[in-house]
Amino acid sequence: MAAAQPKHFSFYSIGLSYRKADAETRGLFSLSEEGIHNLLIEAKEEGIPSLAVISTCNRTELYGFAQHPFQLIRLLCEHSHGTVEEFQKIAYIQKNEDACNHLYTVGTGLDSQILGDFEIIGQLKMAFKRSKKLGLINAYMERLMNCVIQASKRIKTETELSSGATSVSFASAQYILENFPAGGPAKNILLFGTGKIGRNTCENLVKHTENKQITLINRTKDKAERIAGRFDLIVKDYAQLEEEIAQSDIIIVATGAQKPTVSKQIIHTNKPLLIMDLSIPKNVDDNVTELDNVQLIHLDELSKVTHKTLENRENFIPQAQSIIKEVNADFKQWMVSRQFAPTMQALKTKLSTLKDAEIKNSRTKFSDFNHEQADMLADRIIQKIAGHFANHLRNEDESTEEAISLLNKVFKLEELSSYES
C-alpha cells in the first residue's frame, strides 16, 4: 500500500550508514548542529513541506517530502563535505512505504550497528523536535514518528532485543576488558571529550572494568567535573592534554569535533598506547599509526565486538518485527481514514444538499408534511449511506484511490485534496 503524501510530493528517506559507508566516508557527509539548522532553513525556503535530519556516528539521513529525491540529496551535499557522485556510490533512497519501514527499523534499533542499540530513538526524537520548532513537520510525519516511538517502547519492554548494555560506549569497555583482563595491572585511561558518548563511555568503563584510574579532559572543564563527581574520577585542564597522553595506557577520544583533535604531534611517549576513536568525523588523525607504539581502533572495529548478550538478541528480531507490523497497521488505518476523510465529508455535504432540496420541494406538495420527521429520517439514511461507503474504503482488498475517484464521478463531488502538506 502506497504511503499518503502531499499532492505531487512523495515521502522519502535518503542517506548513508555504516552498512556501505566506512567511517571516513560517513565523516564527509556528517552534519554539525549548525549544518542541520542551515539545511532545514534552506529546505523551508525552497518549499519542502516536511523534513527531519539525523546525523550520528553510524548514519546521516534525511526523512521528508519532496517532488524528487534529488532535492534532498542536493541539500545534504551542499551542507556537508560530500559530493553527489560519492553519495550515489554508497547511499540509499527509499520512497513512501519503503521509507516508512526504514524509519521503523532505524528507530527500533534493528538497523543499528550494534543490534538493539536504543540510543538512536532519542536522537530521532531530537531531530523531529528540531524540525517541528521550525514548522517543518506535517501531520503525516508527526503521526509516523509517534508510531515509531510506540514500537520502540514496546520492543524494549516486551522483548530482550535491548537486554544488557548496548552501544559503542559499551563495546569500548568490552574491548578493554578483553584485551586488558581484570586482575592484571591497572591501566591509566584518559577520556577526552565528555559529550553524550563520552558520558556513556565513562559510565560503562566504571561499571564494567572496575577501573578507577580514569582521567577526564574536556574543553569545557565544568562538564567533565560534573561527570567526574558522579564516579569520583580525576579531571584535568585541556591545557594538560599532551602531558596526560604521555601518562596514559589507553586514550578514548569522543570530542565530537569536525576535525581531528589528536595527532601524532601531541603524543610524546614510547610505551604501548591504545587509542580508541568513538567519533564521526574521525577525531584522531590516522598519522598516529606512524608511531610504532600506538594502536588505533575506530568505532567500526569496536562495533564488531561480540558478546553473548548481543548475539542472543538476534533471537528476538522476529518478535520485534511483529510488534512493528502491529503498530504500523494502526498507522496505515489512520492514513487511509485521513485519505478518504475529505471525500466522505464532500459526500455528506452533497447528500445533505439533495435532502434540503427534496424537503423544500415536498413541503409544497403535501399539506400534512412533517418537516422535522422528514429531516431526521433523511439524516439517518445519509449516515447509513456514508457508513457503507466508509467501510468499503477501509477494505484493504479495494483500491482506496480508485474508490474515491468513482465516488467523485458518481456524485460529482467537488475535487478535494486528500493530503496535507
N, C-alpha and C positions, 0 to 999 in steps of 0.2 A: 504494500500500500504506500503510495507516494505521500511524503510529508507535506503538510499545508504550508504555503508560503505567500508572501505578498504578491499581488499581481505582477507578472513579469520578473519576479525575483525567485531565487531558489535558496535553500538553506545549505551552506557548505561548511565543511571543516577542512582546512588546509594547513599543512605544516610538516614537520620532520621530527624524528625521535631517535633514540638510541638504537632502534631496530635496524636502520640503514645508514645512519649518520654517526660517524665517530665523534669523539669529544671535540676535536679541533674544528670539524665542520659545524657542529652544533654551536660552537662558540661564535662562528661567523654570523649565525642567524639569531644569536641571543639578543634579547632586548632589555635595556635598563628600564627602571620605573619611568624615567623621563621619556625614553623612547616609546614606551607603550602609550603614555599620555599623548604624545605628539601624534602617534599613529591614529589614535581614536579621534582626536580633534580633526585631523585631515579627513578621516573617513566620514565624519558627520558633515563636514563642509561639502563633501562630494555626493551627499545624498544617500549614503549607506544607511539603511533604516535600523539595523540592529547588529551589534558586533561585540565580541568579548575576546580578549587576548591573554594567553598564558605563556610565560617563558620561565622554565625551570632548568635544573641540571640535565634532565633527560629529554626535554622536548620544548619546542616553541610551536604554538598552534594558534590559529585564528578560527573562531566559530562565529558565523554570521550570514546575513543575507546579502546577495549580490546578483546582478544580472548575468555576470560571468565570473568564474573563479579568478581570472587574471586580475580583476580589480583588487582582490585580497592579496594575491601573490605580489603584485606591484607595491602595495602598501608595506608588506613585510620587507621586501628587498630594499625599498627606499629608506626605511628606518633602521635597518641593520647593516652589517657589512657583507651580507651575502648577495649573490647575483642570481638572476633568473635562470641562467644556464646551470649553476650549481644546484639550485632548487629542483630543477627538473630531473636531475640525476638521482636525488636521494629522498625526495619529498612524496607526499601523498595528497590526493584530493578526493574527498567524499562528498556526495550530494544527497540532500533530502534524507531518506530513511537510513542510508548508509552513514551519513554524517551524524544523525541522531544516535544510532547504535554505537558509533565510535565514542561519542561523549559518555555514554553509559560505561563502556569498558574502561575508559580512562578514569572516570570519576569513582569507579568502584575498586580500583586497584588491580583489575585484571590485565591491564596493559602496562603496569609498572615494571621497571627493570628488575626490581625485587618484588615478586608476586605478593600481592596483599598489602603493599605499602599505601597506607591511607592518608599520608601527608598531602597527596595530590588533591583530595576533595576540599581541604582548607584553602589550597591555592586557587582552585576553581571558584570557590565562593568569593574570594577576594577579587578575582578577575571580573566576575559578574557584578559585584558590588561597585567596583570602579566604573564600569560602563554604565550602570544604572544611574549613578550620580551625574553622568554626562547626558542622560536621556537617550542612551543607546541600547536599551534592552526592551524589546517589544513583548507582547503577551505570550507569543509562542515560545520564545527563548526563556522567559521567566518561568513559565509552566514546566518546560522541559528540564531546566536546571533544578527546580524543586523536586521533580520526579527522580532525577539522578541522586540528589541528596537523600531522598527517601530510600532508594535502593541501596545506597552506600551504608546507611544506618542499619538497615535490615540485615545486610550481609555481614556487617560487623558484629551484630548481636545474635543472629540466627545460625551463623556458620563459624568455622575456625579458620577462615581464609586469612585472618589477620592475627592468628594466635602467636603469642610470643613477641619478642622485639622485632621491629622492622626497620627498613630504610638503609641508606648508605651509612648513616650515623651508626647504626648497629653493626653493619658489615665491617666498618673500620675497627670497631672494638673487637669483633670476632677475629679479624685478620691478625691483630696484635696478640690476641690470646693464642692463636695457632702457631705464631712464629716466635713468641716470647712467653712460653708456658708459665703458669703460676708456680711459685716455688723457687724459680730462678732468681738471679739478681734483679732488683727493681730497676726499671728504666726511667730515665728522665724524659718526660713527654712535654712538648711545647705545643699548645693550641693557639694558633694565630688566626684570629677572627672569631667573634662571638655573636654573630647573627643567629638566625634560626637554626641553620645546620650546625654551627659551632656549639650552640646551647645544647642541642640534642646529642651531639657527639660527646660533649663533656659529661652529660648525664649517663650515657652508655659506658663511657670509659670508667667512671667511678663505680657504676653498678656492676659491670661485668669483669673488669680487670682487677678491681680492688686495689688499684694503684693510686696512691695519694701524691706521688711525685709529679704532679701536673702543674705547669705554669701557664697562665693565660696572658695573652697580649692582644690588645685591640687599639685601633687608632683613637677611639673614644674610650678612655680608661674607665669611666664610671660604669659603662655597660659590662665590662669584664669584672669589675668589682662586685656588681650585683649578683652575677653568676657564681663568682668565687665564694661569696658569702654563704651561699646555699650548701656548698660542698667543702668549705674550709680549705680552699686552694690558694696558691700564690698568684699575685698579679704583678706584672712588671710594666714599665713605661714602654711606649712604642719606640722611643729612642734607644732602648736596650735590646732591640731585636737581634742584632748581629751577635752581641755578647751572649744572649740566651741560646741562640742557634748553636754556638760553639760548645755550650754545656749540655746539649740535648742528644738523646739517642734516637728519638722519634719526633718528627715535626708533622703536625696536622694543619693544613692550610685551608681555611674556609672563609676567605676575606670578602668574597663576592664582588671583587673589583673587575673592571672591564679589561685590565691589562695585568700581566704577571707582577706579583708583589715580592716574589722570592726568586733570586737568580744565583748563579754560581759566584758572582762577585761579592755576595754578602755571607758566603759560607767559608769560615776560617777554622776548620777542624779536619784532622786526619783520621779520626776514629769512625767506625761504621755509623752511617746515618740513614735512617729510613724517612723518606718524605712522602706523605700521603696528601694528594691534592683532591679536595672534595668540591672543587668549583668549576662552573661553566660560565664564561670562558675560563680557560686554564689560568690559574693564579700562580703556577710555578713554571718558570721558564725551562724548556727542555734542555737548556745548556748545563743544568745541574748534573746531568748524566755523564758529562765530560769528566767529572770528578770520580776517581776510582772507588772512593769510599762511600759514594751516595747511591742509594737505590730509590727510584721514583715509582710510586704506584698512583695511578689515577683512578677516579671513581668507577670507570667502566670495568677495570680489573677487580675492584672491590665488590662490584655488583655480582661477580661470578662466584663469590664465596658461598659455598654450600653448607647447609646446616640441616639437621633432621627436621627441625621445626619448619624451615622454609620448604623443604622437599615434601613434607606431609600436606602442605597447603594445596597442592595440585589435586588432591582427592576431593576438595570442596569446590572446585571450579564448576562442575555441573549444577550443584545446589545454588551457587551464586548466579549462574546464568538463568536458572529457573525463576529466581527472585526478580531479576531484571526483566524477564519476559512478562511476569505478572504485573509489575509496576508499569511497564511500557504499554500493556494492554489498556490500562486505565488512561494513560496519556493519549493513546490512539482514539479511545472513545470520546475523550474531551475534544480532540482535534476534529473528529467527524461532526460532533454536535456543533462545534464552532463554525465548521464549514457550511452546514446547511441552515444554521440559525437565521441568517438574513432572508433566505428563500422562504422558510416557514413563516416568518413574520410578514413577508410580502404576500404569501398565500392567504394568511388570516385576514390581512387588510383587504385583499381582493374579494374574498368571500363576504366580509362584513359590508363592503360597498354594495355587493349584489343583494345582500339581505336588506339593507336600508332602502334600496330602490324598490324591491318587491313589497316590503311592508308599506311603504308610502303609496304604492300603486293599489295595494289591496284595501287600504283604508277607504278609498273612494268607491270600491266595488261592493263591499259588504257592509251593510248597515249595522250589524251586530259584531263587527270586527273588534277583537280584544288585542290591542297593540302590545300590552305588557306581556301577555302569554305568548304571543307570536314571537316577540323579541327574545324571550327566554328560551323557547323551543329552538329557534334558529341558532342561537349561540351554542346550545348543546350539540346540535348537528355539526356546526363548524368545528367545535372542539374534537368531535369524534373523527371527522374527515381529516383534520390536521394530525390527529394521533396516528391514524392509519398510515399517512404519508411519512410521518416521522419514524415509525417502526420500519417502514420499507427502506428509508435512507440509512437506518442503523444496521441493516442487514449486510454483513461483510461479504456475502455472496454477490451482492449487487454493486455496480459501479456508481458511487455517490455522484460523481461529476455528470455521468450520463442521465441519472435520475433527476438531478437538479435542472439540467438542460431541458429535459422533457417537461418538467413542471412549468418552467418558464414559457415554453412554447404553447402548451395546452391552455394555461390560464393567462397567457400574455402578461406575465408579471414584469414589473419594472426591473431592468437588469441591475443587479446589485453585486458589488464585490464581495466575495466570500472570505477575504483575507484582510488582516490588519498589517500595516507596515509599521 
